[in-house]
Amino acid sequence: MDTALLRRTWGLRRHAVAGVLAAALLLAIGDVVARFFLPAASPLVALGSTVIEFAPPAVQEMAISVLGPLNKPVLFLGMGLVGAAAAAGIGAIGRRRPLIASGVFLGVAAVLLVAVARRPETGAGDLLPGLLGAAVGLAALLGLWRLAGSGAAAEHPAPEPHADPDADPHSEPHPEPHSGPWPGSRPGSRRAFLAAASGATALAITCFAVGRSIGAFGRGVGERLVELVLPQPARAASPIPAAASVDVDGVPPFITPNDDFYRIDTALVVPELEPGEWSLRITGMVEEEVSLDMSELLDLPLEEHHVTLTCVSNPVGGDLLGTATWLGFPVRDLLARARPLPEADMVLSRSVDGFTASTPLEALTDERASLLAVGMNGEPLPRQHGFPARLVVPGLYGYVSATKWVVELHLTRFDQDTAYWTDRGWDEKGPVLVASRIDVPRPLATVPHDEVVVAGTAWAQHDGVAAVEVRVDDGDWQEVELAAEVTVDTWRQWRLPLDGVEPGRHAVTVRATSVSGDLQIGERRDPIPNAATGHHRIEFQVE
């Protein structure tokens, strides 16, 4: 490869690297500064939230069902790869057209600022992190370009001056005229460029790390402080009997620990809403609008209830469900203060980050344990599960009921308003379907022939599970042993020892029946518009 081609290739790579590092600094500076404002003020977070908002429903559903709780880290990874490629392109363009590339860079920064500005929880002052990030990023871009060399100066360096036999040997040599687009632009040394690039990389990594650390520290401190003011329930939940568990290794505990409870929502970062800043407004089709702050809520006679929550995106046999003991105030009593008008049939709940859910008014005013919750398993709500307040509604999938970080209940009608997921093709009311899951044995597990036990969980919230059946190798359905029912709003464990199973490969299938007589649907169906259906079936080996 000739010297000119090597020089052009090296120059192009340096300019591409400059673009990537400038973009990284824009996002990193914006992210760390945003920690002193709001998480949503981070350009990176605002961009990710916008991607989620405008992604096709099929893409969102695939991400949730396939990736589960990993969907957000994978989104960040994908954004990083696409963003790095785009930034490298901008940097490469700057080798010959730096003014155009600089304009494109500023245009991208402006788009990020618009993404921040359109978030429901941000104000004009929250643009400052993005503006600082853009300024630092542009300065880094121009500085790295100068060290990389640009235009003709990078491709055709000035020739060594020829000695003039008639010139004064003591005079200064005449400088070569500049041939690149930037005044004084010349190809920089590799050492100088690499040193500057290394410094920019270190700064970007440090800013991202500090930003994450500040966020984690702030969340931890906030949760510890609030723990001091969580009141005791005026009505405690009934104790969970030992008979509610089948006591089989591999079956999850009846109450799901907070750290293990599934989390599926549209928030790219957890909103950092403090109790003193929180209030709930009840608006819309009511005789009187109501506003409630946290001190008023905690002074009310709070109740505890065991409730199982389920995600509508849970695949057949999936683990996007869990049971907790929730502490809160009945929503029906709050709505009674506002006195809903007769024509209202829906409550549009709104999160601080703009998410909305459409809940049938009946589900919030009947006898079920629908709560404005502040506690989970004896502790304040964890940040990721809705701190300081969220909705818990038995019998409905979370996308139409379990609004986290809730700040408004708007009384309206289904024929007048829609919500986040119903706008994307999901059922507007989202009743939970009867379902069941095999927890033991695990798929493809090897089991001793004298220890074959099939066990798992079934659920039909706010109706109750009446029976569970399994069949082995497509044989007859056999009714299993059910653990004690705690409430109709919680899941129910089951087990069935299998005798006389021959060594070799076997399959087992499960189905459940609700108290109302609804048999679990056997036909396989995608989650849209209202939950996946089908019987859970696994294969295992008996030795």
C-alpha positions as CSV (number, residue, x, y, z in Angstrom):
1,M,0.0,0.0,0.0
2,D,1.5,3.4,-1.0
3,T,2.3,6.1,1.5
4,A,-0.5,8.4,0.3
5,L,-3.2,5.8,0.7
6,L,-1.9,4.9,4.2
7,R,-2.0,8.6,5.1
8,R,-5.6,9.0,3.8
9,T,-6.8,5.9,5.7
10,W,-5.2,7.0,8.9
11,G,-6.6,10.5,8.5
12,L,-10.1,9.1,7.9
13,R,-9.9,6.9,11.0
14,R,-8.8,9.7,13.2
15,H,-11.7,11.9,12.0
16,A,-14.2,9.1,12.6
17,V,-12.8,8.5,16.1
18,A,-13.1,12.3,16.8
19,G,-16.8,12.1,15.9
20,V,-17.4,9.1,18.2
21,L,-15.6,10.7,21.1
22,A,-17.4,14.1,20.6
23,A,-20.8,12.3,20.7
24,A,-19.8,10.3,23.8
25,L,-18.8,13.5,25.6
26,L,-22.0,15.2,24.6
27,L,-24.0,12.4,26.1
28,A,-21.7,11.8,29.1
29,I,-21.5,15.4,30.2
30,G,-25.3,15.8,29.7
31,D,-25.9,12.7,31.7
32,V,-23.7,13.6,34.8
33,V,-25.0,17.2,34.9
34,A,-28.6,15.9,34.6
35,R,-28.1,14.1,38.0
36,F,-28.3,17.5,39.6
37,F,-31.6,18.2,37.8
38,L,-33.8,15.3,36.7
39,P,-32.9,11.9,35.2
40,A,-35.2,12.8,32.2
41,A,-32.9,15.9,31.6
42,S,-30.2,13.6,30.4
43,P,-30.1,13.7,26.5
44,L,-29.3,9.9,26.5
45,V,-32.3,9.1,28.6
46,A,-34.6,11.4,26.7
47,L,-33.5,9.9,23.4
48,G,-34.1,6.4,24.7
49,S,-37.5,7.3,26.0
50,T,-38.4,8.8,22.6
51,V,-37.2,5.6,20.9
52,I,-39.5,3.5,23.2
53,E,-42.4,5.9,22.6
54,F,-42.3,5.7,18.8
55,A,-41.2,2.1,18.4
56,P,-43.8,-0.1,16.6
57,P,-45.9,-2.1,19.0
58,A,-44.6,-5.4,17.6
59,V,-41.0,-4.4,18.3
60,Q,-41.9,-3.4,21.9
61,E,-43.7,-6.6,22.5
62,M,-40.9,-8.7,21.1
63,A,-38.4,-6.8,23.3
64,I,-40.5,-7.4,26.4
65,S,-41.4,-11.1,25.8
66,V,-37.9,-12.1,24.6
67,L,-35.7,-10.0,26.7
68,G,-37.9,-9.3,29.8
69,P,-36.1,-7.1,32.3
70,L,-33.0,-6.9,30.0
71,N,-35.0,-5.0,27.4
72,K,-33.7,-1.6,28.6
73,P,-30.0,-2.5,28.8
74,V,-30.3,-4.0,25.3
75,L,-31.9,-0.8,24.1
76,F,-29.0,1.2,25.5
77,L,-26.6,-1.1,23.8
78,G,-28.4,-0.9,20.5
79,M,-28.5,2.9,20.7
80,G,-24.8,3.0,21.5
81,L,-23.9,0.9,18.4
82,V,-26.1,2.9,16.1
83,G,-25.1,6.2,17.6
84,A,-21.4,5.3,17.4
85,A,-21.8,4.5,13.7
86,A,-23.6,7.8,13.0
87,A,-21.0,9.8,15.0
88,A,-18.2,8.1,13.1
89,G,-19.9,9.1,9.9
90,I,-20.1,12.7,11.0
91,G,-16.5,12.7,12.0
92,A,-15.4,11.3,8.7
93,I,-17.4,13.9,6.8
94,G,-15.5,16.5,8.7
95,R,-12.2,15.5,7.1
96,R,-13.2,17.3,3.9
97,R,-16.3,19.3,4.9
98,P,-15.8,20.3,8.5
99,L,-18.4,23.1,8.4
100,I,-21.1,20.8,7.1
101,A,-20.2,18.1,9.7
102,S,-20.2,20.6,12.5
103,G,-23.6,21.7,11.5
104,V,-24.9,18.1,11.4
105,F,-23.4,17.6,14.9
106,L,-25.2,20.7,16.2
107,G,-28.4,19.5,14.5
108,V,-28.2,16.2,16.3
109,A,-27.6,18.1,19.6
110,A,-30.7,20.2,18.9
111,V,-32.8,17.0,18.3
112,L,-31.6,15.7,21.7
113,L,-32.6,19.0,23.3
114,V,-36.1,18.7,21.8
115,A,-36.3,15.2,23.1
116,V,-35.6,16.5,26.6
117,A,-38.0,19.4,26.3
118,R,-40.9,17.2,25.3
119,R,-40.7,15.0,28.3
120,P,-43.7,15.7,30.6
121,E,-41.6,16.1,33.7
122,T,-39.0,18.5,32.4
123,G,-38.9,22.3,32.2
124,A,-36.8,24.9,30.4
125,G,-34.1,24.8,33.0
126,D,-33.6,21.1,32.4
127,L,-32.1,21.9,28.9
128,L,-28.9,23.0,30.6
129,P,-27.3,19.6,30.8
130,G,-27.8,19.1,27.1
131,L,-26.5,22.5,26.3
132,L,-23.3,21.9,28.3
133,G,-22.9,18.5,26.8
134,A,-23.3,20.0,23.3
135,A,-20.7,22.7,24.0
136,V,-18.1,20.3,25.3
137,G,-18.8,17.8,22.5
138,L,-18.4,20.4,19.8
139,A,-15.2,21.8,21.4
140,A,-13.8,18.2,21.5
141,L,-14.8,17.6,17.9
142,L,-13.0,20.7,16.6
143,G,-10.0,20.1,18.7
144,L,-9.6,16.5,17.7
145,W,-10.1,17.5,14.0
146,R,-7.3,20.0,14.3
147,L,-5.0,17.3,15.7
148,A,-6.1,14.8,13.1
149,G,-5.5,17.3,10.2
150,S,-8.2,18.1,7.8
151,G,-8.9,18.5,4.1
152,A,-6.1,18.8,1.7
153,A,-3.6,19.5,4.4
154,A,-4.1,16.0,5.8
155,E,-3.9,14.3,2.4
156,H,-1.2,16.4,0.9
157,P,1.2,17.6,3.6
158,A,3.3,20.6,2.8
159,P,6.6,19.6,1.0
160,E,9.9,20.2,2.7
161,P,11.2,23.6,1.7
162,H,13.9,23.6,-1.0
163,A,17.1,25.4,-0.3
164,D,17.6,28.6,-2.4
165,P,21.2,29.0,-3.3
166,D,20.8,32.8,-3.6
167,A,18.9,33.2,-0.3
168,D,20.5,34.6,2.9
169,P,21.5,31.5,4.9
170,H,20.6,33.3,8.1
171,S,17.0,34.3,7.2
172,E,13.9,32.5,8.4
173,P,12.2,30.2,5.9
174,H,9.0,31.3,4.3
175,P,6.0,29.3,5.7
176,E,4.0,27.3,3.2
177,P,0.5,28.6,2.4
178,H,-2.4,26.8,4.2
179,S,-4.3,24.4,2.0
180,G,-6.9,23.0,4.4
181,P,-10.3,24.4,5.4
182,W,-9.3,25.4,8.9
183,P,-6.8,28.2,9.5
184,G,-3.5,26.6,10.5
185,S,-4.8,23.1,9.8
186,R,-2.0,20.6,9.5
187,P,-1.8,16.9,10.1
188,G,-1.2,16.4,13.8
189,S,1.2,13.8,15.1
190,R,-0.2,10.4,16.1
191,R,1.1,10.9,19.6
192,A,-0.7,14.2,20.1
193,F,-3.9,12.8,18.7
194,L,-3.8,9.6,20.7
195,A,-3.1,11.6,23.9
196,A,-6.1,13.9,23.3
197,A,-8.4,10.9,22.3
198,S,-7.3,9.0,25.4
199,G,-8.1,12.0,27.5
200,A,-11.6,12.4,25.9
201,T,-12.3,8.7,26.4
202,A,-11.3,8.8,30.1
203,L,-13.5,11.9,30.6
204,A,-16.5,10.3,29.0
205,I,-16.2,7.1,30.9
206,T,-15.7,9.0,34.2
207,C,-18.8,11.1,33.6
208,F,-21.0,8.1,32.8
209,A,-19.6,6.3,35.9
210,V,-20.1,9.3,38.2
211,G,-23.6,9.9,36.8
212,R,-24.6,6.3,37.5
213,S,-23.1,6.4,41.0
214,I,-24.9,9.7,41.9
215,G,-28.2,8.2,40.8
216,A,-27.7,5.0,42.8
217,F,-26.6,6.8,45.9
218,G,-29.5,9.2,45.8
219,R,-32.0,6.4,45.4
220,G,-30.5,4.5,48.3
221,V,-30.5,7.5,50.6
222,G,-34.1,8.4,49.6
223,E,-35.4,5.0,50.3
224,R,-33.7,4.8,53.7
225,L,-35.1,8.1,54.8
226,V,-38.6,7.3,53.8
227,E,-38.5,4.0,55.7
228,L,-38.7,6.1,58.9
229,V,-42.2,7.4,58.2
230,L,-44.0,4.4,56.8
231,P,-47.0,3.9,59.0
232,Q,-48.4,0.7,60.4
233,P,-51.5,-0.6,58.7
234,A,-54.9,0.1,60.2
235,R,-56.0,-3.2,58.6
236,A,-53.2,-5.8,58.4
237,A,-53.2,-8.6,55.8
238,S,-54.0,-12.1,57.1
239,P,-51.0,-14.3,57.9
240,I,-50.0,-16.6,55.1
241,P,-50.5,-20.2,56.2
242,A,-47.7,-22.8,55.7
243,A,-50.2,-24.8,53.6
244,A,-50.1,-22.1,51.0
245,S,-46.7,-23.5,49.8
246,V,-46.1,-27.0,48.4
247,D,-42.6,-27.0,49.8
248,V,-40.9,-28.3,46.6
249,D,-37.4,-27.1,45.7
250,G,-37.6,-25.0,42.6
251,V,-41.1,-23.6,43.2
252,P,-40.7,-19.9,44.0
253,P,-41.7,-18.6,47.5
254,F,-45.4,-17.6,47.9
255,I,-44.3,-14.0,48.6
256,T,-41.9,-12.7,46.0
257,P,-39.0,-10.7,47.5
258,N,-38.8,-7.1,46.3
259,D,-35.4,-7.6,44.6
260,D,-36.8,-10.5,42.6
261,F,-40.2,-8.9,41.7
262,Y,-40.4,-8.5,37.9
263,R,-40.2,-5.0,36.5
264,I,-41.7,-4.1,33.1
265,D,-42.5,-0.5,32.3
266,T,-41.8,2.2,29.8
267,A,-39.5,4.3,32.1
268,L,-35.9,4.1,30.7
269,V,-34.7,5.5,34.1
270,V,-36.5,5.3,37.4
271,P,-38.2,8.7,38.1
272,E,-36.7,10.2,41.3
273,L,-39.9,11.6,42.7
274,E,-39.6,12.5,46.4
275,P,-42.5,12.2,48.9
276,G,-42.5,16.0,49.6
277,E,-42.9,16.7,45.9
278,W,-45.6,14.1,45.3
279,S,-49.3,14.8,45.1
280,L,-52.3,13.0,43.5
281,R,-55.0,14.9,41.6
282,I,-58.4,13.4,40.9
283,T,-59.9,15.2,37.9
284,G,-62.3,14.9,35.0
285,M,-65.8,13.7,35.2
286,V,-66.2,14.4,39.0
287,E,-68.4,16.6,41.0
288,E,-65.4,17.9,42.9
289,E,-61.7,17.7,42.0
290,V,-59.5,16.3,44.8
291,S,-55.8,16.8,45.6
292,L,-53.9,14.7,48.1
293,D,-50.3,15.0,49.2
294,M,-48.1,12.4,50.8
295,S,-48.6,13.6,54.4
296,E,-52.3,13.4,54.0
297,L,-52.1,10.0,52.4
298,L,-50.0,8.6,55.2
299,D,-52.5,9.9,57.8
300,L,-55.3,7.8,56.3
301,P,-56.1,4.3,57.7
302,L,-54.0,2.3,55.3
303,E,-54.7,-1.4,54.5
304,E,-52.5,-4.4,53.7
305,H,-53.5,-6.9,51.0
306,H,-51.8,-9.9,49.3
307,V,-52.0,-9.4,45.6
308,T,-50.4,-11.2,42.6
309,L,-49.6,-8.9,39.7
310,T,-49.0,-10.2,36.1
311,C,-47.6,-8.6,33.0
312,V,-49.7,-9.0,29.8
313,S,-46.5,-9.7,27.9
314,N,-45.7,-12.8,30.0
315,P,-45.1,-15.7,27.6
316,V,-46.6,-19.1,28.3
317,G,-44.6,-20.5,31.2
318,G,-42.9,-17.1,31.8
319,D,-41.9,-15.5,35.1
320,L,-43.3,-11.9,34.6
321,L,-45.5,-12.2,37.6
322,G,-45.1,-12.1,41.4
323,T,-47.0,-11.8,44.6
324,A,-46.4,-9.1,47.3
325,T,-48.1,-7.7,50.4
326,W,-49.1,-4.2,49.5
327,L,-49.8,-1.3,51.9
328,G,-52.0,1.5,50.7
329,F,-55.4,3.2,50.8
330,P,-58.5,1.9,48.9
331,V,-58.9,3.8,45.6
332,R,-62.7,3.5,45.9
333,D,-62.6,5.7,49.0
334,L,-60.5,8.3,47.3
335,L,-62.8,8.3,44.3
336,A,-65.8,8.6,46.6
337,R,-64.4,12.0,47.7
338,A,-64.5,13.3,44.2
339,R,-68.0,11.7,43.4
340,P,-67.6,10.4,39.8
341,L,-70.4,11.5,37.4
342,P,-72.7,8.7,36.2
343,E,-71.4,8.8,32.6
344,A,-67.8,8.1,33.6
345,D,-66.7,4.5,33.0
346,M,-62.9,4.8,32.9
347,V,-60.1,6.1,35.0
348,L,-57.1,7.3,33.0
349,S,-54.2,7.1,35.5
350,R,-51.1,9.2,34.7
351,S,-47.5,8.7,35.8
352,V,-45.1,11.5,36.5
353,D,-43.2,10.5,33.3
354,G,-46.4,10.8,31.2
355,F,-47.3,7.1,31.0
356,T,-51.1,6.5,31.1
357,A,-53.3,3.5,31.8
358,S,-57.0,3.0,31.2
359,T,-58.7,1.2,34.1
360,P,-62.4,0.4,34.1
361,L,-64.0,2.5,36.8
362,E,-65.8,-0.5,38.1
363,A,-62.5,-2.3,39.0
364,L,-61.6,0.7,41.2
365,T,-64.9,1.1,43.0
366,D,-66.1,-2.5,43.6
367,E,-65.1,-4.6,46.7
368,R,-61.7,-5.8,45.4
369,A,-58.5,-4.6,47.0
370,S,-57.6,-1.8,44.6
371,L,-55.0,0.3,46.4
372,L,-53.1,3.5,46.1
373,A,-50.0,1.7,47.5
374,V,-47.0,3.2,49.3
375,G,-45.6,-0.1,50.8
376,M,-44.4,-3.4,49.5
377,N,-43.6,-6.5,51.6
378,G,-43.3,-4.4,54.8
379,E,-41.1,-1.7,53.2
380,P,-41.6,1.5,51.3
381,L,-42.1,1.0,47.6
382,P,-38.7,0.5,45.9
383,R,-38.0,3.2,43.4
384,Q,-38.2,0.8,40.5
385,H,-41.6,-0.4,41.7
386,G,-43.3,3.1,41.9
387,F,-42.0,5.0,44.9
388,P,-43.5,7.0,46.4
389,A,-47.0,5.8,45.3
390,R,-48.5,3.5,42.7
391,L,-51.7,1.7,41.8
392,V,-52.3,-2.0,42.5
393,V,-55.5,-3.5,41.0
394,P,-56.3,-7.2,41.3
395,G,-57.6,-9.0,38.3
396,L,-56.2,-6.7,35.6
397,Y,-53.0,-6.8,33.7
398,G,-50.5,-4.1,34.8
399,Y,-50.6,-2.2,31.5
400,V,-54.2,-1.1,32.3
401,S,-54.0,-0.7,36.1
402,A,-50.6,-0.9,37.8
403,T,-49.4,2.7,37.1
404,K,-46.2,3.5,39.0
405,W,-45.2,6.9,40.2
406,V,-48.9,7.9,39.8
407,V,-49.8,11.6,40.0
408,E,-53.3,11.8,38.5
409,L,-56.5,9.9,38.2
410,H,-58.6,11.4,35.4
411,L,-62.3,10.2,35.3
412,T,-63.4,9.9,31.7
413,R,-64.9,7.4,29.2
414,F,-63.5,4.6,27.0
415,D,-65.1,6.2,24.0
416,Q,-63.4,9.5,24.7
417,D,-59.9,8.7,25.8
418,T,-57.2,6.2,25.2
419,A,-54.0,5.2,27.0
420,Y,-50.4,4.4,26.2
421,W,-50.8,0.7,25.4
422,T,-54.3,0.9,24.0
423,D,-53.0,3.4,21.4
424,R,-50.7,0.6,20.3
425,G,-53.3,-2.0,19.7
426,W,-53.8,-3.7,23.1
427,D,-57.2,-4.4,24.7
428,E,-58.5,-1.4,26.6
429,K,-59.7,-3.3,29.7
430,G,-57.1,-6.1,30.1
431,P,-58.8,-8.7,32.4
432,V,-56.4,-11.4,33.6
433,L,-56.8,-14.8,32.0
434,V,-56.6,-18.1,33.9
435,A,-53.1,-19.5,33.4
436,S,-50.6,-22.0,34.9
437,R,-46.9,-22.8,34.9
438,I,-44.6,-25.7,35.5
439,D,-41.7,-24.8,37.8
440,V,-40.4,-28.3,38.6
441,P,-38.8,-30.1,36.8
442,R,-37.0,-27.5,34.8
443,P,-37.0,-28.0,31.0
444,L,-34.6,-30.7,29.9
445,A,-33.7,-31.5,33.5
446,T,-32.7,-35.1,34.5
447,V,-34.7,-36.5,37.4
448,P,-34.2,-39.8,39.3
449,H,-37.0,-42.3,38.6
450,D,-38.0,-42.5,42.2
451,E,-38.2,-38.7,42.7
452,V,-40.4,-37.5,39.9
453,V,-42.5,-34.6,41.2
454,V,-44.2,-32.1,39.0
455,A,-45.0,-28.7,40.7
456,G,-45.7,-25.1,39.8
457,T,-48.1,-22.2,40.1
458,A,-51.5,-21.2,38.7
459,W,-53.3,-17.9,38.8
460,A,-56.7,-16.3,38.0
461,Q,-56.6,-13.1,40.0
462,H,-59.9,-11.9,41.5
463,D,-61.6,-15.1,40.5
464,G,-59.5,-17.8,42.0
465,V,-58.1,-21.1,40.9
466,A,-60.4,-24.1,41.4
467,A,-58.4,-26.9,39.8
468,V,-55.1,-27.7,38.1
469,E,-54.5,-30.7,35.9
470,V,-51.4,-32.2,34.2
471,R,-50.9,-34.9,31.7
472,V,-47.8,-36.9,31.0
473,D,-46.8,-37.7,27.4
474,D,-50.2,-36.7,26.0
475,G,-52.0,-39.2,28.3
476,D,-55.1,-38.4,30.3
477,W,-55.4,-35.3,32.4
478,Q,-54.8,-35.9,36.1
479,E,-55.9,-33.5,38.9
480,V,-53.1,-32.3,41.1
481,E,-52.8,-31.4,44.8
482,L,-53.5,-27.7,45.3
483,A,-51.9,-25.7,48.1
484,A,-54.2,-23.7,50.3
485,E,-55.7,-20.6,48.8
486,V,-54.7,-17.3,50.5
487,T,-57.1,-15.0,48.6
488,V,-58.7,-15.1,45.2
489,D,-56.3,-12.2,44.2
490,T,-53.2,-14.4,44.7
491,W,-51.6,-17.2,42.8
492,R,-51.9,-20.8,44.0
493,Q,-49.2,-23.4,44.1
494,W,-49.7,-27.1,43.1
495,R,-47.8,-30.4,43.0
496,L,-48.2,-34.0,41.7
497,P,-45.9,-36.9,42.5
498,L,-45.6,-39.2,39.5
499,D,-45.1,-42.9,40.2
500,G,-44.0,-45.6,37.7
501,V,-42.5,-43.3,35.1
502,E,-40.2,-45.2,33.0
503,P,-36.6,-44.0,32.3
504,G,-36.2,-41.9,29.2
505,R,-37.5,-38.7,27.7
506,H,-40.9,-37.5,28.8
507,A,-43.2,-34.4,28.4
508,V,-45.6,-32.9,30.9
509,T,-48.4,-30.3,30.2
510,V,-50.4,-28.3,32.7
511,R,-53.8,-26.4,32.6
512,A,-55.9,-24.6,35.2
513,T,-59.6,-23.9,35.7
514,S,-60.9,-20.8,37.5
515,V,-63.6,-20.7,40.2
516,S,-66.0,-19.3,37.5
517,G,-65.3,-22.4,35.4
518,D,-63.1,-20.8,32.8
519,L,-60.7,-23.5,31.5
520,Q,-57.3,-22.3,30.5
521,I,-57.1,-21.7,26.7
522,G,-55.0,-24.4,25.0
523,E,-54.7,-22.6,21.6
524,R,-51.3,-20.8,21.2
525,R,-51.8,-17.0,20.8
526,D,-49.5,-14.0,20.8
527,P,-49.8,-11.6,23.7
528,I,-51.4,-8.8,21.6
529,P,-54.2,-7.8,22.2
530,N,-54.7,-9.4,25.7
531,A,-52.1,-11.9,26.9
532,A,-50.5,-15.0,25.4
533,T,-52.5,-18.2,25.6
534,G,-51.6,-21.9,25.4
535,H,-50.7,-24.7,27.8
536,H,-47.2,-24.8,29.3
537,R,-45.4,-28.0,28.2
538,I,-41.9,-29.0,29.1
539,E,-39.7,-32.1,28.5
540,F,-37.5,-33.8,31.0
541,Q,-35.3,-36.9,31.3
542,V,-35.9,-39.7,33.8
543,E,-32.9,-41.8,34.7
